Amino acid sequence: MRKIKFNAIDTDTNNYIRFDDWIDRLKAGHTAFDEDKTDNELLAGFLEDCFGCDLLQYTGLKDKNGVEIFEGDIVEAHNYLTKDGKVFFNDVDKIIFDEERAMFMYGSDYLFSVINCHCEVIGNIYKNKGLLNV
């Protein structure tokens, strides 16, 4: 089964909130943290705490280092073939969700076109926007 996760960005403070960090803080702050909570219960708590924030969905994919790839992440890809048949050896772009196609994209290419290459999350558009100018 596909794991549904989100990170969030507080648009008022520009604070990036990682779901896993939120869980770690919750565990550290409560000695009676319920280890038996389901993923859905934890996600519901996160979404309640982050109400009013922009949500960034987990793509269900990981980079070459095992880092989860989320919407808004900046990914560096090496040696991949685009949907138009062009070969890129080094490229940096952001992960977006294309509403029209109902799928995650790597800039203007399908996300799965770069996953089989050596791609790596190098930042996100909220904290590292300058990486897109490389």
Order of alpha helices (4+ residues) and beta strands (2+ residues): beta-beta-alpha-alpha-beta-beta-beta-beta-beta-beta-alpha-beta
